[in-house]
C-alpha cells in the first residue's frame, strides 16, 4: 500500500523513526529513575508508571511527526532535509533537557519546571546557586550536537528498514498510535493516580493526573483576618523588637562548635532556646511570610494575591513604632514577597558583589540604625542574613572546618556520591554558618547592650534547614519534612529575663509572642490574628504544629503535623475543602514508628481546626 511516493515515504519514515528513538530514550531515562525509588522500598506503581512513560513517549513522537510531516511532503529537497535535521535537533534538545531534569531530581528532588527552580531562573541568580562553568556549557552543547547526529543517523538507518516492510512511514505512525493508546490505558486504568514517589519523579505527572486541591468542590471562601472587628488595638508597653532571620540554618548548627556566638548568648539568663523549633515550610518566601504574619505559610498564596495587610505590622505602625526591614538577599524580588516588604516603612537592601559583602553591609547598616536616634525610639527591626544559602559563602579567615569545597564547585557536574566531596560540602556550609553566627552575635550583643535598662525582645531563627543526603537528597527545595529541612534554631531573649519553657515552637509563634510581650489594648487572643501561640504563656504538653510544602495546596498536597514526640505526614484529599489523611507516622527524629489511631485522629482534628481559621465559607 502506498500512501505517498516512495521518496517522500522514506523522508517521512526517517522523521518518525527519529521521533520514536527520541521518545523511547526519554522513557528509558525516567524508568531508570523510578528504579531508584523501587530500590528504596517505596511503592512505585510500576505498570502505571511504565504506561505513563509509554504514553508520553509515543505522544511526543506523534507530535513531532505531525509537526514535521508536512515539510517532508514539500517538493523542495532542502525543505525535506531541514525537516529531518530539525526533528533530530529538537529530539536532542529534549533528551539533554530530560537528562538535566533527571540529574536535578536525583540530587535536589526537584524538577526543572518546579517553582523553586523557576523562581531562581526569574531572579537571574542561577549561576550563584548552580555555578555553571564554561566546561559545562561546552559539554551540554557538545552532547546536544552529538545526540542530534545520532538521532539523524538512527532516522536514516530506520527509514531503510521501514522501507523494506512498507512503502511509507504509515506503519511507524500506526505503531505509535497503538503504543499511545496502550500507554494511556496503562497509566489511567491500572494505577490512577500513581503513589507519591512515582508521581513526583515522573515529570508533569502531578500536573496532569493528580487532581488539584483548591476549589475542587466549587466552594467559595472569603478572608476573615484578623478575626475581630473594631479599631486596631494598641500596645500597652513600647518594647523594641529585633527579629533576625538566617537563610538555610539547620537546627543542629546551634552548638558551641558551629555557632559559638549564639550559643554563648542563649545561655544568658535573658535568653531561652527552643528544644524543637519547626519552620513553617521549606522555602524562603513562604517562611518569611509566615514569620512576619504569624500565619501558616500557605496563607501566603491567598493573602498575597489580595494584598491583605499584616496585622502585627499594622499594630506596630498604629502604636508609633519605626517598622524597618533589612535584607542581604533581594527578598522583595523573591516569589511574591514584595507585598510583604512594601508594608515596612523602609526596607534596606544591602549592596555588595557577593553574599559576604552584602551580609557585612547589612550588619553595618543595622548597627548604625541601633546606634542612631531612631534606634532609641520603639522599633520593630527585621534583619535577614544570606551567606548560608548554597553555595555557602564566607571570608577565608572563617574556614574553620577543613577540607572545604572550593567556592567554584559545581552542583551539576560534581560527583556528590563521593564521601570525600560530601564532607567538603558540609564543611563549606559549617564555615558559612560560623561567619553568619559572628554577624548575628555582634548585632544581638549590641542590641542587648544598648537596651540596658530598657524594654526589648529579640528572636533569632533560620528560615528553613538544609539536607545533606541525610535522607538521600541535597538542599531544601524538594517536598520533604525531615528535621534536617524543617527544624531550625530559635533563640528568644527579653529584657524581663523571663524564663520560658519551649519544648516545641513554630515560626507562627514569633509575632504573637512579640505582641503579647508588649500587651494588646484591648486584649486580643493570638488565635484571633495568628496560627501560632504566645510563647510567654504555659505551653500545652501535647501541642501540635504545622509544616507545609511549597505551593501548598495548589501544586503540592503534603503537610506535616509535628508533636513533641511524633510526626504525621498528611495528604490533603483533592475532593472536599478540608479533608486530610495521615499517610505515615514517625517519631520526633523521623524514625518510622506506629502511632495509635486516637493520636492520628488528634492530628487531623488539629488540622481541621487550624486549616481555614481565617476563612469563612460564603455559600
Ligand atoms: Zn531560604
Boltz pocket constraint, residues with backbone or C-beta under 6 A from the ligand:
constraints:
  - pocket:
      binder: B
      contacts: [[A, 247], [A, 248], [A, 283], [A, 284], [A, 285], [A, 463], [A, 464]]
      max_distance: 6.0
